[in-house]
């Protein structure tokens, strides 16, 4: 797997995790998904932040 393919996959994972986290947060705020605990939302948001940091580091710092 080359560098651009890996970066594309990391960026896609970042977008998916962030999108799922925001969607769950909005649906929970509207009262549709009230049975989900807040920790699940935090897991998606923190996972998205971690993927974003790894994607940034892979693109700028890791030159293999």
C-alpha positions, 0 to 999 in steps of 0.5 A: 500500500503506497502513501497516497492510498493509506492517506486516502483511507485514513481521511475516509475513516476520519470523515466516517467516524466524524459523520457518525458521531455528529449524526448520533449526537443530533439524533440523540438531541432530538430524542430519537436515540435516547437509549445511547449513552454519551460515551458512545458519542465521545468514542466516535468523536475521539476516534475521528480526532485520532484518525485526523491526527494520524492522517496529518502525521502520515501526510507531513512527517512520515516519509518512507 
